[in-house]
Amino acid sequence: MESTTTPGGSTRREATRQKLYEAAVTLIAEQGFSATTVDEIAERAGVAKGTVYYNFASKSVLFEELLRHGVGLLTASLREAAERTAREGGSRVDALDAMIRAGLVFIDRYPAFTQLYVAELWRTNRAWQSTLMVVRQEAVAVVEDVLREGIGQGEFSDEIDVPLTAPALVGMVLVAALDWKAFQAERSLDDVHAALSRLLQGRVSGRP
């Protein structure tokens, strides 16, 4: 999403877009998409209303780009966790465990975005539904790759249903983390990670 302006101008534009993303996700999480106006987004971001339209053609386009941006960050963090584990000589179970932690770190940092993302997955009448499905699959595909590698190298049973297990693992992290943030906020990230890690070890690796 870089502009064709000078490097300094490009940096400023990205900073402005980041402000708009943060303002939009906060407001939409608080009051819903329909009730949130461009004026409110601009005011929360501390920019003029025209700046919103300069960067995004409409509120819907802004939200669609917000989904791309947020899920892109999540996907990158999952991939980096898997690649780092591989460089360090860890197993595929270790890679999945590192991805669980990366997912929890992301959700801890962006709880409002995660809440919106999960809610939007269940809607079918949004203009950005096709975009959401694409970016969702990009995140799930990172987990699928690790599962297939594990099956190929004999770490996992070849009876694992990869197309179902991968989104199940992603969903486990999303739902457990949202429950953590909403109802068990006294727990630490390490505590939540340890609980999910035990589930992973027992259900995916087959170890007790």
Helices and strands as residue ranges (DSSP letters): H 7-31, H 38-45, H 49-55, H 59-87, H 92-109, H 111-121, H 129-152, H 162-183, H 189-203
